Amino acid sequence: MSSILTLGRTVNMTASVTTSVKRVNLRDAAGVLIILVNSTGTTPMTILESNAATGGTNQACPGIPIGTTYYTQAVGAGVWTSNLTTVASQITTSINGAGALHAIYVPAGALSDGFSYINMSHATGTGLLILGDLNVQRAVTNLRDVTA
């Protein structure tokens, strides 16, 4: 059986370390899957839209209203549980520990006109920002900087 490397073909990614804000540009992708891992406290993961790589204007993303579906996977589990946001542009990290996962997908169409960046931050967890459905396939070493 053979397989094809998805990095560069269908996805690109970066990480947001604990307490830092990481911005990704959705110009080359249909959306971003944000995975929060290893959170240790019941604190919000905040997701904002931005209009510049350096921040510019940051605001709640209108495409993540109250009632948006996100998913969790408990430590030691292999199945996902569906949840709904209770605050716009935020996920409350209800499960915690090494290996606990939270996931939300933000399509590029969820951003306001003039905004092309999504950023996320969390007080105790690390975020993986996986840009998916790339517009153009590239060799991994030729992928554009997702933060520029």
C-alpha positions in Angstrom: 0.0 0.0 0.0 1.3 3.5 -0.8 0.4 6.9 0.5 1.0 10.5 -0.4 2.5 13.1 2.1 -0.3 15.5 3.0 2.0 18.3 4.2 2.3 20.6 1.2 -0.4 18.8 -0.8 -3.5 19.4 1.4 -2.2 20.9 4.6 0.3 23.3 6.1 0.7 24.1 9.8 2.3 26.0 12.7 2.2 25.9 16.5 1.2 28.4 19.1 3.1 27.8 22.3 1.4 28.3 25.7 0.4 32.0 26.4 1.6 33.2 23.0 -0.6 34.4 20.2 0.0 32.9 16.8 -1.6 34.4 13.7 -2.1 32.4 10.4 -3.0 33.8 7.0 -5.8 31.9 5.3 -5.0 33.3 1.8 -3.7 29.8 0.7 -6.3 27.6 2.4 -10.0 27.0 2.7 -9.8 27.1 6.5 -7.9 26.3 9.6 -8.3 23.4 12.1 -7.2 24.5 15.5 -6.1 21.8 17.9 -5.4 22.6 21.5 -3.3 20.0 23.3 -2.1 19.5 26.9 -4.2 22.2 28.6 -4.0 22.1 32.3 -6.8 24.5 33.4 -10.4 25.2 32.7 -9.6 28.5 30.9 -10.8 29.8 27.5 -9.0 29.3 24.2 -9.6 32.6 22.4 -9.9 32.8 18.6 -9.8 36.2 16.9 -9.6 37.5 13.4 -7.0 40.0 12.4 -6.4 42.2 9.4 -2.6 42.2 9.5 0.3 39.8 10.2 1.5 42.0 13.1 -2.0 42.2 14.6 -3.6 45.3 13.2 -7.2 45.1 14.2 -8.1 42.1 16.3 -11.7 41.2 17.0 -14.1 38.3 17.7 -14.6 36.2 14.5 -18.3 36.5 13.5 -18.1 33.0 12.1 -17.7 31.5 15.6 -20.9 32.6 17.3 -22.3 31.1 20.5 -23.5 27.6 19.6 -20.6 26.8 17.2 -19.6 23.1 17.3 -16.2 22.1 18.6 -14.8 18.7 19.6 -12.9 17.3 22.6 -11.0 14.0 23.2 -10.3 13.1 26.8 -7.0 11.8 28.0 -6.7 8.1 27.2 -9.7 8.1 24.9 -9.7 7.6 21.1 -13.1 9.1 20.3 -14.3 12.7 19.9 -17.2 14.3 21.8 -19.2 17.2 20.3 -19.6 20.4 22.2 -21.1 23.9 21.6 -19.4 27.2 22.4 -21.1 29.3 25.1 -19.1 32.4 24.4 -18.5 33.8 20.9 -14.9 33.2 19.6 -14.0 31.0 22.6 -13.7 27.4 23.6 -13.7 26.6 27.3 -11.2 23.9 28.0 -13.4 21.5 30.0 -11.1 18.5 29.8 -7.5 18.8 30.7 -4.2 16.9 31.0 -1.4 15.6 28.9 -3.0 14.3 25.8 -6.4 16.0 26.1 -7.5 17.5 22.8 -9.9 20.3 21.8 -10.6 20.9 18.1 -12.5 23.6 16.1 -12.5 24.3 12.4 -12.7 27.9 11.1 -13.5 28.2 7.4 -12.0 31.2 5.6 -15.6 32.3 4.8 -16.2 32.9 8.5 -13.9 35.9 8.5 -15.2 39.5 8.1 -14.4 41.4 4.8 -10.9 42.7 5.0 -9.7 40.1 7.5 -7.6 37.2 6.4 -5.8 36.1 9.6 -7.0 33.9 12.5 -5.1 33.9 15.8 -5.5 31.7 18.8 -4.2 31.8 22.4 -4.5 29.8 25.6 -3.1 30.2 29.0 -1.9 26.6 29.6 -2.1 24.6 26.3 -0.3 24.5 23.0 -2.2 25.1 19.8 -1.6 23.5 16.4 -3.0 25.5 13.6 -3.5 23.2 10.6 -4.4 25.0 7.4 -6.3 22.7 5.1 -7.5 22.3 1.6 -4.5 24.3 0.2 -5.2 26.2 -3.0 -1.9 25.1 -4.6 0.2 22.0 -4.0 3.8 22.8 -3.2 6.9 20.9 -2.1 7.1 21.1 1.7 10.2 23.3 1.6 8.4 25.7 -0.9 5.4 26.3 1.3 4.7 29.9 2.1 5.2 31.2 5.7 1.7 30.8 7.2 2.3 33.7 9.5 3.2 36.3 6.8 
